[in-house]
Amino acid sequence: MITWILLVSLVCVSTQDRNGQDKGVLHHNSHNQTMINSDWRSPLVGEDDPSHRQKRHNNEVAVTPDQTVSYLPVDCASIQSITNQNSPQTVQGQKLPNSNHVFPQERWFVVGSRATFCCVVPEGQTVIDMYLVKKPAEDEYETGGGGGYARKNITRISNQIYALTVDLSWPSVNSCTDVKCKSDTKEYGTCAYIGYPPSVRDLRCETQDLQSVKCRWETQRGELLRYTNLAVYLLGSKCEGGTKRECSKSVQWDAGERNWTLTARNNFGVVEITDKADLTQRVHMFAPREVTVSSINARNVSLKWRWEVPQYSKLNITCQIHLTDGRTKNRSGVGLHFVVLKGLIPHWDYTVKVRCGTAQHFYKWSDWSNGVNFRTNSDVPDALDVWMQRKDRQTEITWKRLQPNQTHGQIIDYEVTWAKTSQREPQSKTKVPHPEHSIILSLDVSEEYVVTVTARNRNGSSSPSKIAISSFSQDQTSVNIRKINGVNGGFRLSWSPSLKASCGYIVDWCPASGNCSVEWMKVHSNDTHAHITSKNFKDGHRYMMSIYACTSGAPVLLERRQGYVREKEPEGLFKNLRLKQQNTDVVISWDPIALREQSAFILGYILYCSNARGVITVRTDKPEATSLTATNLEITPYSFTVKAVTALGESSSTTIDATLNSLTDNLVGAVIISLITTFSLLSLVTFLCYRHWACIKNTVYPPIPKPVLAGTWLMSPDELQVAPYAQTELDNLDIPELHCKAALTLDGFVRQDDGPLVFSQTPKGYYNQPLKKYTPPLLIMPPTVMSSQLPPSTFKAVFPNPLYNLLAQAEEHQPDSGPEHQEDTPSLEICSEYQPQSQVETFSLNTTEEDRDSPISCVTTYIVLPHPSAE
């Protein structure tokens, strides 16, 4: 009896699950949507009042007219027969089944409902656990807890019957959900399908052919289970292919609103949605057909198409024509099927497509038509964008390469002409081959020029592009340069407006070092700011930006900026790091840092002097510095580290180690260096003097030449001719005294033996010694000797002697002495006394062949004669 009391209690709990259901129809809050629930479970007779319960034996259930329907599976009660509801009857339980032990079998449940499952086990077995198995794919749909199993309440109905009540909070995915019953000896189970009624929404009905209605809808979620038997009905007629979310039905096309109802049904329920619309305002046209292009020119074409529905020719239509260059053109008209496209790009490939809609009560665009390809005819190129850049005293004229949509054909070359502004006719012209886009001109920097550039293809030349070049003296090269930081991979510039900018502004930029390939952009005269971007920008590279005012003449430089798109930490800045000690001070110097090596703005430098006692820091805020000095250092080993300071912090360092020398060591070193230097210089001088001694001796103490007297120097009493010595040397000699000895006469000439001439020069104040009187032998000369018979001589010197006559007159000196001279034979004797010098320089002059042929050949001693004595 107690068993059946518990069974009735479960029936009462199950009845509460039907709250919110009214006659099998489920109401939802969504607009114009109704859900109908169908009963898919078999009811079980139960008791609501204990007074109606009767004693039951052997699995019998008493039924009274007041019994209510329970959703406990009937298989759990083993009902054999049911009497009518007007009189109590006894339902005899039939024998328990042996195959299926968990009920109900393969039923359909709505997500969010509560279900009761019962397990019937053979006699003698005990149920240990009952639960629903949840698949991993079903976890995302779980609204409660439970992990991999779901259980709520397990109730024992009898010795062989157990019940499990569970909230179904997740749907089955791909297949049914397993319900498990585990006894102490065996495991049993069944399969339950958990899901949702059809989730159709947003019904939208329209017409395309003006003869039928087509409705489309959306689904909130896909069907998680297969074989849910979805069926869709539009206005009561079943739609084929309802899973495609659209349905069509032929109707009478007329004005006025009406309701369009869609019904969707599956194993979990039925849903109805409604759309209220006037089809005359819901015309969704078909795409244009057979689009063709004709009358193709350089900048316009004609476009035609055909309508699939003849009734479209009576509608006011607007069409949209889309071109592959990104442009879209709109055209309108009644039954529109023809347009002319203008403003096209010459020599350009196009693909055009068309879509249309009703102009009155526009609903939506049609689908695009198929694309049609065509190419416009070629034309002359567009005008060039020309700019200039000064490089030293030269000017580079550059222009932007024409884009493919600007060339209008294959570019052949460019023509550049230039002339002074004071001249009307162009003075110079040159061709620049394609694809070059710049030329360097050597212009007179004191003159202003106008440069014209045109591009040429097979159709002709473009419109000329002109730029004025100011004279170098007028170029504003003294404009201050300001720093600027990059933003988002570029630069944001702003400047003060200028009254000179009659046609706007030009902003150009290029790397501050290396090969400067200038880029530029033009800004409207009303704007004083620009955002510069370029695919050539690189991090860690400094760029120079210039702002010019566009005038009717040459551009005017207004401002300049320099900066980095993004600064990078500099590396390897210090080349050839050097150390110099000055007493207790140390100077660390390095080579100037090239601009191309500065990957960030250098704000200064810092020197760390480290030894065993600590670190001394020396700083400078001068970016152009190339040395730092640390003062008053100790005589200990130091490590000197130099770093550059940037906005990113300190750069990578360069270190040099050194041990400072004491002042005594420095003095000793200086003395040793001086001695070594002096010794080296003396050795070098000695070596050079030794190698070039002969040259030095001849230069400082040149040898005095020893003259040789020859020729007819005794031809007159007052003159003596001597040859062949240079006059410049003999003229410098003192007054000589000549001693001659007689020579033999041979073949009509006088010959004398070889002998020296003796010259004596007396230094100033030297005492002369007496000279013995010498009487030479007679000098015999032929009577017929003439000067014309003498051989030629290269030099003849005449030595006048004012103090005495070289020819001694017998009548004047020795009237009675000596033998009698032969007739016509002259005689010569020196009779004056002479006191020779104690130092006599004797030159031995050898007579040449030419001397031997002269009338007189003599060997003589050539000395300086004093003035005659007063005797």
ZAMARGU-4260 file (C-alpha; in steps of 0.2 Angstrom, whole numbers, plus 5000, padded with zeros to 4 digits):
<rodrens>
0) 5000/5000/5000 | 5014/5012/5004 | 5021/5008/4987 | 5006/5015/4978 | 5005/5030/4990
5) 5023/5035/4983 | 5017/5032/4965 | 5003/5043/4967 | 5014/5057/4974 | 5025/5056/4959
10) 5010/5058/4948 | 5005/5074/4957 | 5023/5081/4954 | 5022/5077/4936 | 5006/5086/4934
15) 5014/5102/4940 | 5026/5101/4925 | 5011/5106/4914 | 5009/5123/4921 | 5009/5136/4907
20) 5001/5124/4895 | 4983/5127/4889 | 4975/5115/4879 | 4991/5110/4870 | 4996/5128/4864
25) 5012/5136/4870 | 5012/5156/4870 | 5028/5165/4867 | 5032/5183/4869 | 5038/5186/4851
30) 5027/5197/4840 | 5014/5187/4830 | 5022/5170/4835 | 5012/5156/4843 | 5019/5139/4848
35) 5008/5124/4849 | 5013/5109/4860 | 5007/5091/4855 | 5006/5077/4867 | 5018/5064/4864
40) 5018/5055/4880 | 5006/5041/4886 | 4996/5046/4902 | 4996/5036/4917 | 4981/5034/4929
45) 4984/5041/4946 | 4975/5046/4962 | 4974/5063/4969 | 4964/5059/4985 | 4969/5045/4997
50) 4951/5042/5000 | 4949/5035/4983 | 4963/5023/4985 | 4959/5005/4987 | 4970/4991/4993
55) 4980/4983/4979 | 4989/4967/4979 | 5001/4960/4967 | 5004/4976/4957 | 4986/4980/4955
60) 4980/4999/4954 | 4963/5004/4959 | 4955/5017/4948 | 4940/5029/4953 | 4931/5042/4942
65) 4941/5056/4951 | 4958/5050/4945 | 4968/5063/4935 | 4980/5059/4921 | 4998/5058/4926
70) 5013/5058/4915 | 5022/5044/4924 | 5025/5031/4911 | 5012/5018/4911 | 5025/5004/4909
75) 5030/5007/4926 | 5013/5002/4933 | 5010/4987/4922 | 4992/4991/4919 | 4982/4976/4912
80) 4965/4984/4909 | 4956/5000/4913 | 4938/5000/4917 | 4927/5015/4913 | 4928/5031/4923
85) 4911/5030/4931 | 4914/5015/4943 | 4929/5009/4952 | 4939/4996/4944 | 4954/4985/4948
90) 4968/4985/4936 | 4977/4969/4937 | 4996/4970/4934 | 5003/4960/4920 | 5019/4951/4921
95) 5034/4962/4921 | 5044/4963/4904 | 5061/4955/4902 | 5068/4965/4888 | 5066/4984/4891
100) 5069/4989/4909 | 5069/5009/4907 | 5054/5018/4902 | 5048/5028/4892 | 5057/5022/4877
105) 5063/5034/4863 | 5052/5049/4868 | 5053/5067/4863 | 5056/5081/4876 | 5057/5100/4875
110) 5072/5108/4883 | 5067/5116/4899 | 5054/5103/4904 | 5055/5091/4919 | 5054/5072/4915
115) 5052/5056/4925 | 5060/5040/4920 | 5057/5023/4929 | 5068/5008/4929 | 5060/4990/4932
120) 5073/4977/4937 | 5071/4959/4940 | 5066/4952/4957 | 5080/4951/4968 | 5090/4965/4960
125) 5093/4983/4968 | 5095/4999/4958 | 5111/5008/4963 | 5110/5023/4952 | 5100/5032/4938
130) 5106/5046/4928 | 5106/5054/4911 | 5123/5054/4901 | 5128/5071/4894 | 5139/5072/4879
135) 5154/5084/4878 | 5146/5093/4863 | 5131/5097/4874 | 5140/5106/4888 | 5138/5123/4880
140) 5119/5121/4880 | 5119/5117/4899 | 5110/5130/4909 | 5112/5121/4926 | 5126/5111/4933
145) 5128/5092/4933 | 5145/5089/4925 | 5145/5073/4914 | 5129/5066/4923 | 5112/5073/4927
150) 5102/5067/4942 | 5090/5075/4953 | 5078/5063/4963 | 5078/5044/4963 | 5063/5037/4971
155) 5059/5019/4975 | 5042/5014/4969 | 5043/4996/4974 | 5055/4982/4976 | 5057/4981/4957
160) 5052/4999/4951 | 5063/5015/4953 | 5059/5032/4946 | 5071/5047/4941 | 5065/5065/4940
165) 5076/5077/4931 | 5076/5094/4923 | 5080/5094/4904 | 5091/5109/4903 | 5101/5105/4887
170) 5097/5098/4870 | 5102/5082/4862 | 5116/5085/4849 | 5116/5074/4833 | 5108/5059/4842
175) 5097/5055/4857 | 5102/5056/4876 | 5106/5040/4885 | 5096/5037/4901 | 5105/5024/4912
180) 5099/5013/4926 | 5113/5004/4936 | 5108/4989/4947 | 5120/4979/4958 | 5122/4966/4944
185) 5118/4974/4928 | 5116/4991/4919 | 5100/4995/4909 | 5096/5010/4898 | 5085/5020/4886
190) 5086/5034/4874 | 5077/5051/4875 | 5077/5065/4862 | 5078/5083/4869 | 5076/5098/4858
195) 5067/5114/4853 | 5051/5118/4843 | 5055/5127/4826 | 5064/5143/4829 | 5058/5153/4814
200) 5057/5172/4815 | 5058/5188/4805 | 5046/5183/4791 | 5047/5194/4776 | 5036/5192/4761
205) 5039/5200/4744 | 5036/5198/4725 | 5048/5197/4710 | 5038/5193/4695 | 5023/5203/4701
210) 5012/5186/4700 | 5018/5177/4716 | 5023/5180/4734 | 5040/5174/4740 | 5043/5173/4759
215) 5059/5172/4768 | 5063/5169/4787 | 5077/5167/4799 | 5081/5154/4811 | 5087/5158/4829
220) 5097/5141/4830 | 5100/5127/4818 | 5092/5110/4820 | 5103/5101/4832 | 5095/5084/4829
225) 5092/5075/4813 | 5075/5068/4808 | 5065/5081/4818 | 5052/5080/4804 | 5051/5099/4801
230) 5036/5105/4790 | 5033/5122/4784 | 5016/5129/4778 | 5012/5146/4769 | 4994/5151/4769
235) 4990/5133/4774 | 4999/5126/4759 | 5015/5115/4762 | 5031/5123/4756 | 5043/5111/4748
240) 5061/5113/4754 | 5056/5123/4769 | 5073/5120/4776 | 5080/5133/4764 | 5071/5146/4774
245) 5060/5153/4759 | 5044/5148/4751 | 5034/5154/4736 | 5016/5154/4732 | 5006/5161/4717
250) 4994/5175/4722 | 4984/5188/4713 | 4995/5204/4713 | 4985/5219/4719 | 4987/5234/4730
255) 4983/5233/4749 | 4990/5225/4764 | 4986/5207/4770 | 4993/5195/4782 | 5005/5182/4776
260) 5006/5167/4789 | 5019/5154/4790 | 5017/5138/4800 | 5032/5127/4805 | 5030/5110/4814
265) 5042/5097/4821 | 5042/5083/4834 | 5044/5096/4848 | 5030/5108/4843 | 5022/5120/4831
270) 5026/5138/4828 | 5016/5151/4818 | 5023/5168/4812 | 5014/5182/4802 | 5020/5196/4791
275) 5008/5211/4786 | 5013/5218/4769 | 5007/5227/4753 | 5016/5217/4738 | 5015/5233/4727
280) 5028/5241/4739 | 5038/5225/4741 | 5044/5223/4723 | 5062/5214/4723 | 5067/5215/4705
285) 5076/5202/4695 | 5094/5206/4690 | 5096/5214/4672 | 5100/5201/4659 | 5111/5201/4643
290) 5121/5217/4648 | 5131/5223/4633 | 5144/5237/4629 | 5144/5247/4613 | 5151/5263/4605
295) 5167/5262/4615 | 5178/5279/4615 | 5192/5285/4626 | 5181/5292/4639 | 5163/5286/4637
300) 5154/5270/4632 | 5135/5265/4629 | 5128/5251/4640 | 5112/5241/4637 | 5103/5226/4645
305) 5086/5217/4645 | 5072/5213/4658 | 5066/5196/4661 | 5049/5202/4667 | 5039/5212/4653
310) 5029/5221/4667 | 5046/5230/4672 | 5044/5241/4657 | 5030/5250/4665 | 5039/5253/4682
315) 5049/5268/4687 | 5066/5261/4689 | 5082/5267/4697 | 5098/5257/4692 | 5116/5257/4699
320) 5131/5254/4688 | 5147/5249/4696 | 5164/5250/4688 | 5180/5241/4694 | 5189/5258/4697
325) 5177/5259/4712 | 5165/5272/4705 | 5146/5269/4705 | 5134/5279/4694 | 5115/5280/4697
330) 5102/5282/4683 | 5083/5282/4684 | 5069/5281/4671 | 5053/5272/4667 | 5058/5254/4660
335) 5076/5260/4661 | 5087/5248/4650 | 5100/5260/4642 | 5113/5272/4649 | 5129/5281/4643
340) 5144/5281/4654 | 5155/5296/4654 | 5171/5302/4662 | 5180/5285/4660 | 5199/5283/4660
345) 5207/5281/4643 | 5216/5265/4639 | 5209/5256/4655 | 5201/5239/4657 | 5184/5240/4665
350) 5171/5227/4672 | 5154/5234/4673 | 5138/5227/4682 | 5121/5233/4685 | 5107/5231/4698
355) 5090/5240/4699 | 5075/5243/4710 | 5059/5252/4710 | 5061/5271/4711 | 5044/5273/4719
360) 5042/5264/4736 | 5060/5258/4734 | 5061/5241/4743 | 5078/5234/4739 | 5091/5232/4726
365) 5090/5217/4714 | 5105/5205/4713 | 5120/5211/4702 | 5120/5207/4684 | 5134/5197/4676
370) 5150/5208/4674 | 5155/5214/4656 | 5173/5218/4652 | 5179/5231/4640 | 5194/5243/4637
375) 5192/5261/4633 | 5203/5269/4619 | 5220/5277/4622 | 5223/5296/4624 | 5237/5308/4628
380) 5244/5306/4646 | 5239/5317/4660 | 5249/5332/4666 | 5264/5328/4677 | 5267/5333/4695
385) 5284/5341/4694 | 5295/5347/4709 | 5313/5352/4711 | 5327/5350/4723 | 5343/5360/4725
390) 5359/5349/4726 | 5375/5360/4730 | 5374/5372/4715 | 5364/5361/4704 | 5346/5359/4702
395) 5337/5342/4701 | 5320/5342/4692 | 5309/5327/4696 | 5292/5322/4693 | 5280/5308/4700
400) 5278/5293/4689 | 5261/5292/4681 | 5250/5279/4688 | 5243/5266/4676 | 5226/5276/4675
405) 5236/5292/4671 | 5247/5286/4656 | 5232/5282/4644 | 5245/5272/4634 | 5263/5267/4635
410) 5274/5281/4639 | 5288/5284/4627 | 5299/5297/4635 | 5298/5314/4643 | 5303/5331/4636
415) 5311/5344/4647 | 5314/5362/4642 | 5321/5377/4652 | 5324/5395/4649 | 5327/5411/4659
420) 5312/5421/4665 | 5319/5436/4656 | 5319/5426/4640 | 5303/5422/4630 | 5309/5407/4620
425) 5316/5391/4628 | 5335/5391/4627 | 5337/5372/4630 | 5328/5356/4627 | 5332/5338/4631
430) 5324/5321/4631 | 5323/5309/4646 | 5319/5291/4642 | 5306/5281/4651 | 5306/5275/4665
435) 5318/5289/4672 | 5309/5302/4681 | 5322/5316/4685 | 5336/5326/4677 | 5350/5337/4685
440) 5352/5354/4677 | 5367/5365/4679 | 5359/5382/4679 | 5366/5400/4682 | 5363/5402/4700
445) 5361/5421/4698 | 5346/5419/4686 | 5328/5413/4688 | 5322/5399/4677 | 5306/5391/4671
450) 5307/5373/4668 | 5293/5364/4658 | 5291/5345/4657 | 5279/5335/4647 | 5276/5316/4645
455) 5273/5308/4627 | 5265/5292/4621 | 5260/5287/4604 | 5244/5298/4605 | 5254/5314/4608
460) 5261/5324/4623 | 5253/5328/4639 | 5249/5346/4645 | 5265/5355/4650 | 5269/5356/4669
465) 5279/5371/4674 | 5290/5375/4689 | 5300/5391/4692 | 5317/5390/4699 | 5323/5405/4710
470) 5341/5411/4709 | 5352/5404/4722 | 5354/5421/4731 | 5335/5421/4734 | 5334/5404/4741
475) 5330/5404/4759 | 5343/5392/4765 | 5344/5400/4783 | 5327/5394/4789 | 5328/5386/4806
480) 5326/5368/4808 | 5314/5361/4821 | 5313/5343/4828 | 5298/5333/4826 | 5292/5316/4832
485) 5284/5303/4821 | 5266/5297/4824 | 5258/5281/4818 | 5272/5277/4806 | 5272/5295/4799
490) 5273/5314/4803 | 5260/5326/4808 | 5265/5344/4802 | 5257/5360/4805 | 5264/5378/4801
495) 5259/5396/4801 | 5248/5402/4786 | 5257/5413/4774 | 5251/5427/4763 | 5263/5421/4749
500) 5254/5405/4747 | 5243/5410/4733 | 5241/5392/4726 | 5243/5382/4742 | 5258/5374/4750
505) 5270/5360/4745 | 5278/5349/4758 | 5293/5338/4753 | 5303/5326/4763 | 5318/5314/4760
510) 5332/5306/4771 | 5343/5318/4780 | 5359/5308/4775 | 5363/5297/4760 | 5355/5297/4743
515) 5340/5309/4745 | 5326/5303/4734 | 5313/5317/4737 | 5295/5315/4739 | 5282/5328/4741
520) 5263/5332/4742 | 5253/5347/4739 | 5241/5355/4752 | 5226/5367/4749 | 5229/5385/4753
525) 5216/5384/4767 | 5225/5370/4776 | 5240/5373/4787 | 5243/5355/4792 | 5247/5338/4784
530) 5249/5320/4788 | 5264/5313/4779 | 5265/5294/4776 | 5276/5284/4764 | 5280/5266/4760
535) 5299/5271/4760 | 5299/5277/4779 | 5310/5267/4790 | 5313/5266/4808 | 5329/5274/4814
540) 5331/5285/4799 | 5331/5304/4801 | 5321/5313/4788 | 5321/5331/4783 | 5304/5340/4779
545) 5302/5357/4770 | 5287/5367/4769 | 5285/5379/4754 | 5273/5392/4749 | 5266/5389/4731
550) 5266/5406/4722 | 5264/5412/4704 | 5283/5412/4703 | 5296/5401/4712 | 5291/5392/4728
555) 5296/5400/4744 | 5304/5390/4758 | 5294/5394/4774 | 5299/5381/4787 | 5309/5365/4790
560) 5307/5350/4801 | 5318/5335/4805 | 5314/5319/4814 | 5312/5300/4815 | 5296/5290/4811
565) 5302/5280/4826 | 5318/5281/4835 | 5329/5266/4838 | 5343/5264/4851 | 5359/5268/4843
570) 5373/5255/4842 | 5392/5257/4838 | 5392/5276/4838 | 5410/5278/4845 | 5423/5275/4832
575) 5442/5275/4837 | 5440/5279/4855 | 5456/5288/4862 | 5463/5292/4879 | 5475/5306/4883
580) 5482/5309/4900 | 5486/5327/4906 | 5493/5326/4923 | 5479/5320/4933 | 5466/5323/4920
585) 5460/5311/4906 | 5453/5317/4890 | 5442/5303/4881 | 5439/5308/4863 | 5431/5299/4848
590) 5428/5303/4829 | 5413/5313/4825 | 5397/5303/4823 | 5390/5302/4806 | 5372/5307/4803
595) 5368/5291/4795 | 5374/5281/4811 | 5362/5291/4822 | 5346/5281/4824 | 5339/5293/4837
600) 5342/5311/4842 | 5358/5313/4852 | 5354/5324/4867 | 5372/5323/4875 | 5385/5311/4881
605) 5390/5303/4897 | 5407/5296/4903 | 5409/5284/4917 | 5426/5283/4925 | 5427/5267/4936
610) 5440/5261/4948 | 5441/5251/4963 | 5434/5265/4974 | 5419/5269/4964 | 5412/5278/4948
615) 5415/5296/4943 | 5402/5303/4930 | 5405/5316/4917 | 5391/5323/4906 | 5388/5335/4892
620) 5373/5341/4884 | 5381/5346/4868 | 5376/5333/4854 | 5391/5339/4843 | 5404/5336/4857
625) 5418/5324/4852 | 5427/5322/4869 | 5424/5322/4888 | 5437/5327/4901 | 5438/5318/4918
630) 5448/5329/4931 | 5458/5325/4947 | 5459/5307/4944 | 5469/5295/4955 | 5485/5286/4949
635) 5476/5269/4948 | 5469/5258/4934 | 5452/5265/4927 | 5439/5259/4915 | 5432/5273/4905
640) 5414/5270/4897 | 5406/5282/4885 | 5388/5282/4881 | 5376/5293/4871 | 5360/5300/4879
645) 5344/5299/4868 | 5326/5300/4871 | 5325/5281/4873 | 5339/5282/4886 | 5357/5278/4886
650) 5364/5270/4870 | 5376/5255/4869 | 5393/5258/4877 | 5411/5258/4872 | 5424/5255/4885
655) 5443/5258/4886 | 5454/5253/4900 | 5470/5262/4906 | 5481/5264/4921 | 5486/5282/4924
660) 5505/5286/4925 | 5512/5297/4939 | 5520/5314/4936 | 5538/5307/4938 | 5535/5294/4926
665) 5529/5307/4914 | 5544/5318/4916 | 5556/5303/4914 | 5547/5298/4898 | 5548/5315/4891
670) 5567/5316/4894 | 5569/5300/4886 | 5559/5304/4871 | 5568/5320/4869 | 5585/5312/4870
675) 5580/5298/4858 | 5573/5312/4846 | 5589/5322/4847 | 5600/5307/4844 | 5589/5301/4829
680) 5591/5319/4821 | 5610/5319/4824 | 5612/5302/4816 | 5601/5307/4802 | 5611/5323/4798
685) 5627/5313/4800 | 5622/5300/4788 | 5616/5313/4775 | 5632/5323/4777 | 5642/5307/4774
690) 5632/5302/4759 | 5633/5319/4751 | 5650/5325/4757 | 5657/5328/4740 | 5643/5339/4736
695) 5643/5348/4752 | 5662/5351/4750 | 5660/5358/4733 | 5646/5369/4738 | 5654/5376/4755
700) 5673/5376/4750 | 5674/5375/4731 | 5691/5371/4723 | 5700/5386/4715 | 5704/5383/4696
705) 5722/5382/4690 | 5724/5392/4674 | 5735/5387/4660 | 5742/5402/4650 | 5744/5400/4631
710) 5744/5410/4616 | 5752/5426/4611 | 5751/5435/4628 | 5768/5443/4625 | 5764/5451/4609
715) 5765/5469/4616 | 5775/5476/4630 | 5760/5481/4640 | 5749/5466/4638 | 5750/5447/4641
720) 5738/5435/4633 | 5734/5419/4642 | 5722/5405/4637 | 5711/5395/4639 | 5704/5400/4656
725) 5688/5408/4660 | 5689/5427/4661 | 5677/5427/4676 | 5690/5417/4686 | 5706/5426/4681
730) 5698/5443/4683 | 5697/5440/4702 | 5716/5436/4703 | 5728/5449/4710 | 5741/5457/4700
735) 5753/5444/4694 | 5772/5443/4691 | 5777/5431/4678 | 5793/5421/4677 | 5797/5413/4660
740) 5811/5403/4654 | 5817/5402/4637 | 5810/5388/4626 | 5817/5380/4611 | 5812/5385/4594
745) 5804/5371/4583 | 5798/5372/4566 | 5797/5391/4567 | 5788/5391/4584 | 5794/5393/4602
750) 5791/5378/4613 | 5794/5377/4631 | 5794/5362/4643 | 5778/5358/4653 | 5779/5367/4670
755) 5768/5375/4682 | 5761/5392/4684 | 5762/5398/4702 | 5750/5410/4709 | 5753/5418/4726
760) 5739/5427/4735 | 5744/5436/4751 | 5731/5438/4765 | 5727/5455/4771 | 5742/5461/4782
765) 5754/5446/4778 | 5772/5450/4777 | 5781/5447/4760 | 5798/5439/4760 | 5812/5445/4748
770) 5814/5436/4732 | 5830/5432/4724 | 5833/5440/4708 | 5831/5428/4694 | 5837/5431/4677
775) 5829/5419/4665 | 5837/5414/4649 | 5834/5422/4633 | 5817/5419/4625 | 5819/5418/4606
780) 5804/5421/4595 | 5803/5420/4576 | 5804/5437/4568 | 5789/5434/4557 | 5777/5428/4570
785) 5760/5436/4568 | 5745/5435/4578 | 5736/5428/4563 | 5747/5413/4562 | 5742/5408/4580
790) 5729/5394/4581 | 5712/5399/4588 | 5710/5399/4607 | 5694/5398/4616 | 5699/5411/4628
795) 5712/5425/4629 | 5716/5436/4644 | 5726/5451/4645 | 5735/5455/4661 | 5740/5473/4662
800) 5753/5477/4675 | 5753/5494/4680 | 5768/5492/4692 | 5781/5486/4680 | 5784/5481/4662
805) 5786/5463/4658 | 5798/5468/4644 | 5814/5474/4652 | 5823/5487/4642 | 5842/5484/4641
810) 5846/5502/4640 | 5835/5505/4655 | 5841/5491/4667 | 5856/5482/4661 | 5865/5492/4647
815) 5881/5482/4648 | 5876/5465/4655 | 5872/5449/4646 | 5876/5443/4629 | 5872/5451/4613
820) 5854/5447/4607 | 5851/5441/4590 | 5843/5453/4579 | 5824/5453/4578 | 5824/5441/4593
825) 5815/5449/4608 | 5822/5446/4625 | 5813/5445/4642 | 5819/5446/4659 | 5812/5451/4676
830) 5823/5462/4686 | 5812/5469/4699 | 5814/5462/4716 | 5799/5453/4724 | 5795/5448/4742
835) 5784/5432/4740 | 5771/5427/4753 | 5774/5413/4765 | 5759/5404/4758 | 5759/5401/4740
840) 5745/5392/4731 | 5752/5384/4715 | 5742/5377/4701 | 5749/5366/4689 | 5742/5369/4672
845) 5746/5357/4658 | 5746/5364/4641 | 5735/5357/4628 | 5738/5352/4610 | 5731/5369/4606
850) 5744/5377/4618 | 5759/5368/4610 | 5754/5375/4593 | 5755/5393/4600 | 5770/5404/4597
855) 5776/5404/4615 | 5774/5389/4626 | 5781/5392/4644 | 5781/5385/4661 | 5779/5399/4674
860) 5776/5403/4691 | 5761/5415/4693 | 5762/5426/4709 | 5755/5442/4715 | 5768/5456/4713
865) 5769/5470/4726 | 5771/5488/4722 | 5789/5492/4717 | 5800/5498/4732 | 5805/5515/4734
870) 5822/5511/4729
</rodrens>
